[in-house]
């Protein structure tokens, strides 16, 4: 009768086979073969997961994170004014993963919104956790959210209408943040309570997920913006760190210069003219009578000094224009002038 191997014998054979395969690797150093062969110790070797290819570079991820940090500040300010309480929004995470991994990490039910950008093809996802949705709804209805119970059910029609005011402000802040890359208008095309029902891309498609943390009083929750790679692929070159930051910097400088110039143009300034200066004692000042002469060291033909808000900036000559006293600017005050 043929002898049969039990499980312990099989495990021993597998262990022995593994040791024999590992022995050559341990004895000899691993080499990297190619046009320029070299030792593995001199190069960085990392495992590559073909299920999760990194299609977005680190520079582009940093640019996306910086872009949405501005969105978080504007959105937090808009929510604070809308809810009449302090609301803090900050970027918590910025990762790339597959769409199936993103959906599997979401609660069910939740507030899941499909977004459509006017200048981009495809859909984005904006998910808001029920842990912050219901406190916001309670705040809008006059509650304090202290002893609020978060129900595990889809939102009603009235609750969806209330939370749409928050989503609308989020889209406005998102459009403003993305305007530095490409002008676009965003709109909510559909809402779902079960994330599994919203399959906007294949499960293995790479998506960029920006996670936000929303804090209101003693309540806090998360908000996730999911952007499929094929949606933002046309603008990926604009998201490189150097081009995006330089464009943002130049745009900010031009806008700041225009805004400051417009504000200063309407500001009123005090302009005074100094004819001459001298010193005199208090006794002479008290004994001064009409008809007395005050003698200065300045010649009559020398220009006068024009002061703007007390600062001596120009030299001018006195004259008359249409029956009114006037001064004509001669030149700016130089550092060598004794004024």
Secondary structure, DSSP 8 states (H G I E B T S, - for coil): ------HHHHHHHHHHHHHHHHHHHHHS--EE-SSS-EEGGGS------TTS---S-HHHHHHHHHHHHHHHHHHHHHHHHHHTS-EEEEEEEEEEEEHHHHHHTS-SS-EEEEEEETTSSSEEEEEE-HHHHHHHHHHHTT---SS----SS---HHHHHHHHHHHHHHHHHHHHHHTTT----EEEEEEES-GGG---S-TT-EEEEEEEEEEETTEEEEEEEEEEHHHHGGGTGGGSHHHHHHHHHHHHHHHHHHHHHHHHHT----EEEE-------HHHHHT--TT-----SS-TTS-EEEEETTEEEEEEEEEEETTEEEEEEEEE--TT---
